């Protein structure tokens, strides 16, 4: 076993949005931080959400006004610090006769939403009668249609990039980021966290000295706690949420739609996303394996049926689905009651019965990760008896939010990409796209595009490896370049990406072939048959 001579104030287990946000805040406040994840960053729950930055309109039904207020405040914050990733999104709620939520209730919810988002820069809601909504969305179902409400929230097309930028900010502030490293043991000495042991992909173990541990492993929180010396009660009892992704369909809306499912009254989103439509989600108690979660045929049929009901000309079928994804929300464990009633508020659990310095994160939302991180680091400061500087994450821009206009100028001047390619690069990297052009300018072989459409630059592949700690083809395709989420899952580009990555990382022919097989297997696993 190796022993790392460095000593850390905090080890964060889990490189999803919560772990990344905590790492950024802690590092900016002067703590020595290490982040560990058994897989790649953002390879769990954070990547399988509805990709909305929203106030949680439906939480009003359960009286969770503080959560809605917090979410709306954080939405405003994220639009400021990550404006290149978080964009305004108009959402329509159709109102049908006989639905559980009538016009008066929806109107009341809209008013409350506007009040709770006091100071927002987005437009207020408006109400449309039947003719008004049909004029704008002719493909909407006629039968029983009474009208619609429209309001604004926000969307992060690629949640993976939001996680990445938080990790990059943490790294820039001194944090160490280690992916594909599994925590094997959390050691306790005299009732306090003293060290932990992790294993890398080669099975080599390393022990590091740490003063505190934040267990931000999402659905794997309970699994991580098994590495500690004392067993504890179950904390997480997650629910499964699945989404399907389809192409343009007959009668499709330009705006996002938030509809009440006829089958069970649950809200279902139909969202324009990445030149496709993202449809979800389900909410089912889940107690099976966490390492291979897939959308069931029953869930897929449910989402297709509800979409076809609201947009009857769509006639969507299994064959129309580009891919599907599913994950588990790391909600508090509850044996009874409806899944939708389980609180979406996060819980920062101090595991004093195991050791001083051990903290577990239960729940949390993509929208509120920054505030969760601030609260967690405040708690860590008290545990470590450190005088903590003021949190700066609410008004400190994420790396890609700087220099977006300058990056656009450089991209256009380089003439290496088509207009579509320029827009795509900026939507993924923001101002950091300038660094990709700088890399290409140092090597003529990186100035080519991966095919003839002028959209994907060869330099991106090396940038992912050198600057964004990608180590596998799947990392590069699905969580760096984001081409794995295109309608064809980027399959036409796999070989070109593999050749560039193999040269950069010095893979053998056998390793390159294995990486390609792993990538195709992962992409295939997201298909619905």
RATADA-V390699 format. One record per residue. RES is the residue in one letter. NEAR is the number of other C-alpha atoms within 8 Angstrom. D_CENTER is the distance of its C-alpha to the mean C-alpha in Angstrom with 2 decimals. Layout:
BEGIN
RES:NEAR:D_CENTER, RES:NEAR:D_CENTER
END
This chain:
BEGIN
X:6:34.32, X:7:33.36, X:7:33.28, X:9:31.23, X:6:33.47, X:6:30.71, X:9:30.10, X:13:26.83, X:10:26.44, X:13:23.13, X:13:21.26, X:16:17.59, X:14:16.66, X:16:13.04, X:19:10.83, X:16:7.41, X:13:6.41, X:15:9.76, X:14:11.76, X:16:10.94, X:14:11.78, X:15:14.83, X:16:15.92, X:16:16.00, X:15:17.95, X:13:20.22, X:15:21.11, X:11:21.85, X:10:24.13, X:6:26.04, X:10:24.97, X:12:25.12, X:15:21.73, X:13:20.64, X:17:17.21, X:16:17.51, X:14:15.31, X:10:17.13, X:9:14.94, X:11:13.02, X:11:10.25, X:14:6.68, X:9:8.89, X:9:8.49, X:13:6.98, X:12:3.37, X:9:4.08, X:12:6.49, X:10:6.12, X:9:8.48, X:11:6.40, X:11:9.00, X:12:10.01, X:12:13.01, X:14:15.86, X:9:15.93, X:9:19.20, X:7:19.95, X:11:19.90, X:11:23.15, X:6:24.82, X:7:24.47, X:6:25.73, X:9:22.63, X:8:23.60, X:6:22.54, X:12:18.91, X:15:19.09, X:11:20.83, X:10:18.38, X:13:15.42, X:12:17.56, X:9:18.61, X:12:15.17, X:15:14.34, X:10:17.51, X:10:16.69, X:11:13.40, X:10:15.36, X:9:17.90, X:12:16.24, X:13:13.66, X:10:15.73, X:13:15.21, X:13:11.50, X:13:11.76, X:10:14.57, X:9:16.78, X:10:16.78, X:11:19.93, X:12:19.84, X:12:23.02, X:10:24.09, X:12:27.14, X:13:29.83, X:11:32.00, X:8:35.17, X:6:35.01, X:9:31.31, X:5:30.45, X:7:29.22, X:11:32.01, X:7:32.43, X:6:33.60, X:8:30.71, X:10:28.11, X:10:30.11, X:8:30.20, X:10:26.45, X:11:26.10, X:9:28.65, X:8:26.98, X:11:23.62, X:10:25.48, X:7:27.37, X:9:24.42, X:10:22.74, X:6:25.96, X:4:25.89, X:6:23.08, X:5:23.58, X:7:22.52, X:6:25.37, X:7:26.49, X:11:26.47, X:7:29.30, X:9:30.98, X:11:32.41, X:9:35.22, X:10:35.42, X:8:36.97, X:9:34.55, X:12:31.40, X:10:33.30, X:7:34.44, X:6:30.91, X:11:29.47, X:8:32.49, X:12:30.63, X:10:29.74, X:9:31.76, X:5:35.19, X:5:36.26, X:7:35.98, X:11:33.98, X:10:34.89, X:14:32.59, X:13:29.07, X:15:27.17, X:12:24.91, X:12:22.61, X:12:19.85, X:14:16.26, X:13:13.55, X:12:10.84, X:12:8.18, X:9:9.05, X:10:6.94, X:10:3.49, X:11:5.29, X:12:8.01, X:12:7.08, X:15:6.79, X:12:9.85, X:11:11.73, X:14:11.67, X:14:13.01, X:10:15.46, X:11:16.64, X:16:17.21, X:12:19.04, X:7:21.09, X:9:22.15, X:9:23.39, X:14:20.74, X:8:20.98, X:9:17.93, X:9:18.79, X:12:16.72, X:11:18.44, X:13:20.40, X:11:21.00, X:14:22.48, X:9:25.83, X:9:27.61, X:12:27.23, X:11:30.72, X:12:32.51, X:7:35.79, X:4:37.90, X:8:35.12, X:10:32.67, X:16:29.81, X:11:31.57, X:12:29.62, X:13:27.30, X:13:27.56, X:12:24.93, X:13:25.51, X:10:24.34, X:7:24.18, X:5:27.95, X:6:28.49, X:9:29.83, X:10:29.43, X:11:29.21, X:12:30.04, X:13:28.84, X:12:30.17, X:14:27.77, X:13:28.63, X:15:25.54, X:13:22.51, X:12:19.21, X:14:17.86, X:15:14.08, X:13:13.73, X:14:12.09, X:14:14.16, X:8:16.27, X:15:17.59, X:10:20.96, X:7:21.21, X:11:20.85, X:10:23.51, X:9:25.88, X:10:26.22, X:12:27.89, X:9:31.64, X:6:31.67, X:8:30.18, X:6:28.56, X:4:27.82, X:7:24.71, X:9:21.95, X:12:19.06, X:14:19.82, X:14:16.62, X:13:16.53, X:13:15.29, X:14:13.38, X:17:13.91, X:17:13.43, X:14:15.82, X:12:15.90, X:13:19.37, X:11:21.34, X:7:23.52, X:7:25.84, X:7:29.11, X:12:28.84, X:10:25.15, X:8:24.28, X:6:23.22, X:10:21.20, X:13:18.52, X:12:20.29, X:12:19.75, X:11:22.40, X:9:24.04, X:10:24.35, X:7:28.05, X:5:27.62, X:5:26.28, X:8:25.52, X:7:21.76, X:10:19.73, X:14:18.29, X:13:16.37, X:13:17.66, X:10:15.68, X:11:16.77, X:8:13.94, X:8:14.46, X:6:18.18, X:11:17.66, X:13:16.97, X:14:14.01, X:14:15.72, X:13:14.66, X:12:14.51, X:10:16.85, X:10:17.44, X:8:19.63, X:9:20.69, X:9:19.85, X:6:21.94, X:4:21.89, X:6:20.49, X:8:16.93, X:4:17.04, X:5:17.54, X:9:15.97, X:11:16.86, X:11:17.43, X:6:21.08, X:6:23.67, X:6:24.34, X:10:20.80, X:12:20.93, X:8:24.37, X:8:23.36, X:14:20.75, X:10:23.29, X:8:26.08, X:11:24.50, X:13:23.59, X:12:27.12, X:8:28.65, X:9:27.27, X:12:27.77, X:12:30.82, X:8:31.47, X:11:28.15, X:6:29.59, X:9:26.40, X:7:27.00, X:7:25.34, X:6:26.45, X:8:24.47, X:13:21.06, X:13:19.48, X:11:17.07, X:14:15.22, X:11:12.43, X:12:12.33, X:13:11.08, X:13:12.53, X:12:11.79, X:13:13.43, X:15:15.96, X:12:19.45, X:9:21.97, X:7:24.31, X:4:27.07, X:4:28.10, X:7:27.16, X:6:24.85, X:9:21.19, X:6:20.32, X:7:22.43, X:10:20.53, X:7:19.36, X:9:15.77, X:8:17.04, X:10:15.97, X:8:18.85, X:9:19.69, X:8:22.26, X:8:25.00, X:11:26.35, X:8:29.89, X:5:31.49, X:12:30.15, X:11:30.41, X:12:30.29, X:15:27.25, X:14:24.83, X:12:21.97, X:12:19.37, X:15:16.24, X:16:16.18, X:13:13.73, X:15:11.67, X:9:9.28, X:12:6.29, X:12:9.43, X:12:11.72, X:12:10.32, X:13:12.97, X:8:15.76, X:12:15.01, X:12:15.28, X:12:18.47, X:8:19.97, X:10:19.32, X:11:20.93, X:9:23.74, X:8:24.37, X:10:24.39, X:11:26.94, X:9:29.15, X:9:28.94, X:9:29.78, X:6:32.33, X:7:31.08, X:6:31.66, X:7:28.25, X:5:27.96, X:5:26.34, X:9:22.56, X:8:21.85, X:10:18.11, X:9:18.61, X:8:20.68, X:7:20.02, X:11:18.27, X:11:15.49, X:10:17.16, X:14:16.46, X:13:17.62, X:10:21.10, X:10:23.62, X:13:21.93, X:7:25.36, X:9:27.06, X:14:24.64, X:11:25.40, X:8:29.08, X:10:28.92, X:14:27.12, X:11:29.68, X:6:32.53, X:8:31.64, X:7:31.98, X:11:29.95, X:15:27.54, X:10:28.06, X:7:26.94, X:9:24.05, X:11:23.20, X:13:23.39, X:8:21.07, X:9:18.49, X:10:18.75, X:14:18.44, X:9:15.36, X:12:13.56, X:11:15.48, X:16:17.16, X:16:20.26, X:13:19.56, X:12:20.74, X:11:24.17, X:7:23.80, X:11:23.29, X:12:26.48, X:8:28.26, X:11:27.48, X:13:28.80, X:9:31.86, X:6:32.83, X:8:32.97, X:8:34.27, X:7:32.86, X:12:29.30, X:12:30.24, X:9:30.32, X:14:27.67, X:12:26.56, X:8:28.48, X:5:30.73, X:7:28.37, X:13:27.71, X:13:23.93, X:11:22.62, X:14:24.30, X:15:25.43, X:12:24.72, X:10:20.94, X:13:21.37, X:11:23.29, X:11:21.05, X:13:18.10, X:12:20.56, X:8:22.42, X:6:19.97, X:10:16.50, X:7:17.77, X:11:17.11, X:7:19.73, X:7:19.44, X:12:19.54, X:11:16.44, X:11:14.57, X:15:16.15, X:13:15.87, X:11:12.41, X:12:10.34, X:12:12.80, X:12:14.92, X:12:12.55, X:9:15.81, X:13:14.83, X:10:13.10, X:9:16.40, X:10:18.89, X:9:20.81, X:9:17.90, X:12:19.66, X:7:22.42, X:6:25.21, X:9:23.82, X:10:23.33, X:8:26.86, X:8:26.83, X:12:23.65, X:12:25.20, X:9:28.46, X:11:27.05, X:14:24.90, X:11:27.94, X:8:30.16, X:7:27.93, X:6:27.23, X:7:30.72, X:10:29.85, X:7:32.85, X:6:33.38, X:7:32.59, X:8:29.30, X:12:28.29, X:8:29.25, X:8:27.30, X:12:24.14, X:12:24.71, X:8:25.36, X:9:22.18, X:10:20.15, X:8:22.10, X:8:21.87, X:9:18.07, X:10:18.09, X:7:20.88, X:7:19.11, X:10:16.72, X:10:19.85, X:8:21.65, X:4:25.39
END
